[in-house]
């Protein structure tokens, strides 16, 4: 799937049950070998604080979509 990155680096996620992601989930962001794509997967420790996520450097929290980020 190809998605457009919005303002502030927002990435829209698919609106379906198959991705098994929920608001508040923590994702690990990995650059693919060819450095042309980013893979997102649910991180093993879902109990981290926002500060711990920031320190890790490769994590992001799923947040509600703000439509203004795509206008």
C-alpha positions in Angstrom: 0.0 0.0 0.0 1.2 3.5 -0.8 0.1 6.4 1.4 0.7 10.1 1.2 2.5 11.7 4.2 0.6 14.7 5.4 1.7 17.9 7.2 3.8 17.3 10.3 4.7 13.8 9.1 1.2 12.3 9.6 0.7 9.0 7.9 -2.9 7.8 7.3 -3.5 4.2 8.3 -6.0 1.9 6.5 -9.5 2.0 8.0 -10.0 -1.8 8.3 -9.8 -4.5 10.9 -7.1 -6.4 9.1 -4.3 -4.0 10.2 -5.2 -4.7 13.8 -4.2 -1.2 14.9 -5.9 1.0 17.4 -5.6 4.6 18.6 -2.9 4.7 21.2 -0.9 1.7 19.9 2.9 2.1 19.7 4.5 1.3 16.3 8.1 0.4 15.4 9.1 2.3 12.2 11.7 0.4 10.1 13.4 1.7 6.9 13.5 -1.0 4.3 16.8 -2.2 2.8 16.4 -0.2 -0.3 15.6 2.9 1.8 12.5 3.6 -0.3 9.8 2.5 2.2 9.0 2.5 5.9 7.6 -0.6 7.5 5.3 -0.2 10.5 4.7 -2.9 13.0 3.1 -3.0 16.4 5.9 -2.7 19.1 6.2 -5.4 21.7 6.0 -3.1 24.7 2.7 -1.2 24.5 3.2 0.4 28.0 5.8 3.1 27.1 5.2 6.7 28.0 5.4 9.4 25.3 8.9 10.4 26.7 10.2 6.8 26.4 8.8 6.7 22.8 10.7 9.9 22.0 14.0 8.6 23.5 13.8 5.3 21.5 13.8 7.2 18.3 12.1 4.7 16.0 8.7 4.5 17.7 5.4 6.3 17.0 2.0 6.3 18.7 -1.2 5.9 16.6 -3.2 9.1 17.0 -6.6 10.2 15.6 -6.4 11.6 12.1 -6.8 15.4 11.8 -8.3 16.1 8.4 -6.6 19.5 8.3 -3.2 17.8 8.0 -4.3 16.7 4.5 -5.8 19.9 3.0 
